[in-house]
Amino acid sequence: MISPHVCTSLLMALLAFNKFTRDLEKAGALGVRMPLEGGHEGRYRRRVRSAGYDCAHMSARGLGDLSAYLLDVHGVRPPHLGKKNMDASAVGERYFVPPVVSYRLQSLPPNSKGLLLWLIEGHILSSQEIEFLISLPSIDPRVKVVVEVGGDRAFTWFPLKEAVAA
């Protein structure tokens, strides 16, 4: 038999997950702070996935131009590793990569609500990059954005607009 205390804590956790999903749908872009030992983001991502969203989880480090990386086909040059190819240009080969968000939106299942873009290490993003992430749900309403902006003693979330204002 489950104790009443355990049932109460489970119910409170489920209500928090549902509130997170509702706030995400309402704001479109959320900033989150969580304990640095980790583990919390997986629970929240799992709840948002169970609410009908597909999840793209990536680091904010090394993304470069966010609008090009997320929405447009863009060229990348792999490191040359000290080798030179005589057939290529002086700077090396250029490979074209499909956009992360646009490509994932095209391949969503028909019953999906949309795409959740979860960025870790968001504290390195500039205010202009955060403003672009805030505007991303208005470009395509099926996209929701969560950016991890730092650590805290408990898992907290707020509209991402507040991160730019601070």
FENFENZI-V199501 format. One record per residue. RES is the residue in three letters. PHI is phi as a letter, one per 20 degrees, with the letter a starting at -180 (NA if undefined). PSI is psi as a letter, one per 20 degrees, with the letter a starting at -180 (none if undefined). Layout:
# FENFENZI-V199501
res: [RES | RES]
phi: [PHI | PHI]
psi: [PSI | PSI]
This chain:
# FENFENZI-V199501
res: [MET | ILE | SER | PRO | HIS | VAL | CYS | THR | SER | LEU | LEU | MET | ALA | LEU | LEU | ALA | PHE | ASN | LYS | PHE | THR | ARG | ASP | LEU | GLU | LYS | ALA | GLY | ALA | LEU | GLY | VAL | ARG | MET | PRO | LEU | GLU | GLY | GLY | HIS | GLU | GLY | ARG | TYR | ARG | ARG | ARG | VAL | ARG | SER | ALA | GLY | TYR | ASP | CYS | ALA | HIS | MET | SER | ALA | ARG | GLY | LEU | GLY | ASP | LEU | SER | ALA | TYR | LEU | LEU | ASP | VAL | HIS | GLY | VAL | ARG | PRO | PRO | HIS | LEU | GLY | LYS | LYS | ASN | MET | ASP | ALA | SER | ALA | VAL | GLY | GLU | ARG | TYR | PHE | VAL | PRO | PRO | VAL | VAL | SER | TYR | ARG | LEU | GLN | SER | LEU | PRO | PRO | ASN | SER | LYS | GLY | LEU | LEU | LEU | TRP | LEU | ILE | GLU | GLY | HIS | ILE | LEU | SER | SER | GLN | GLU | ILE | GLU | PHE | LEU | ILE | SER | LEU | PRO | SER | ILE | ASP | PRO | ARG | VAL | LYS | VAL | VAL | VAL | GLU | VAL | GLY | GLY | ASP | ARG | ALA | PHE | THR | TRP | PHE | PRO | LEU | LYS | GLU | ALA | VAL | ALA | ALA]
phi: [NA | e | f | f | f | f | f | f | f | f | f | f | f | f | f | f | f | f | f | f | f | f | f | f | f | f | e | n | c | c | d | c | c | b | g | f | f | n | o | f | f | f | f | f | f | f | f | f | f | f | e | o | d | e | c | d | d | b | e | f | f | m | f | m | f | f | f | f | f | e | d | c | f | c | e | c | d | f | f | f | l | n | e | c | d | f | e | e | f | f | e | o | f | c | d | d | d | f | f | f | f | f | f | f | f | f | d | f | f | f | e | e | f | r | c | d | e | d | d | e | l | f | f | e | f | f | f | f | f | f | f | f | f | f | e | g | f | f | f | c | f | f | e | c | c | c | c | f | d | r | d | b | f | c | f | c | c | b | g | f | g | f | f | f | f | f]
psi: [p | p | q | h | g | g | g | g | h | g | g | h | g | h | h | g | g | h | h | g | g | g | h | g | h | g | h | h | p | q | q | q | q | r | q | i | i | a | h | h | h | g | g | h | h | h | h | h | h | i | i | j | q | q | p | o | p | r | q | i | p | j | h | c | o | g | h | g | h | h | i | q | p | q | q | q | o | q | q | i | k | i | q | p | p | h | h | r | r | h | i | r | q | p | q | p | p | q | q | g | g | g | g | h | h | h | j | q | q | h | j | q | h | b | p | o | o | o | p | r | k | i | i | i | q | r | h | h | h | h | h | g | h | h | i | g | h | h | g | o | i | i | p | q | p | p | p | o | i | a | q | r | h | r | o | q | q | q | p | h | h | h | h | h | h | none]
